[in-house]
């Protein structure tokens, strides 16, 4: 039987600590060569885009495909998880919460290995659902002295800072990116901005930066010159980065960055590469992370003793 797991089911089976550990292991295996990860492809229609990404994780004996359709009325996500031993379709599950958790977890793993200190202040640019999982994930790998929040809408950033307090996080809203980042050692940008708003001068005090807000060449959150001010640029998947990651593509086109210097996060986690100096991590979301987390969710559902809906498809 193929399990059918709704978004609500997934939310009841997922927690951030386990997702961070799961994504770290998947990235380590990727760095060791035990994962086949395929970049996102897009099929564009009138007013809609179908996005598809997939991966095969030999160490778990699981493979999967995530698809999501974006239209003027929103975006809907689904993931298909297979057993690679017998090709059985194990589960079909909602993948919205899953995606937000794994995106946060990737930034947390990057922060752990690239910043590597036990505590510090985090600046967050953005105040949506993705921003929340970024903060909660980074909290799993370092103690947060303060989270300094900026987003364009005053009410949103104030509400977000207040919401962080309900999670036991010391959040404060600021009126500009400059003031929010002042004194922060780590920063995360996860906005829908189409134009860069973070400059090298703003980011001078930042030891490590996560950039997670866009995955199309036309969009960027950080200026090309600011990319060039960091000593090492790290990505989740290099092939995908070269086609989608606007921050790096624009910096490379303007001569501030060379793809030959880019490092994959999996190679860092596996101990094969050692980034130097100030670091940035550009995340666009990798299928290997989705499939690893989906596999964990499926196993947890099977072990829970609860009866989830299923269907026989063969």
Secondary structure by P-SEA (a helix, b strand, c coil): cbbbbcaaaaaacccaaaaaaaaaaaaaaaaaccbbbbcbbbbbcccbbbbbbccccccccccbbbbbbbcccbbbbbbbbbcccccccccccccaaaaaaaaaaaaaaaaaaaccccbbbbbbccccaaaaaaaaaaaacccccbbbbbcccaaaaaaaaaaaaaaccbbbbbcccccccccccbbbbbcccccccccccccccccbbbbccccccccccccaaaaaaccbbbbccaaaaacccaaaaaaaaaccccccccccaaaaaaccccccccbbbbbcccaaaaaaaaaaaaaaaaaccccccccccc
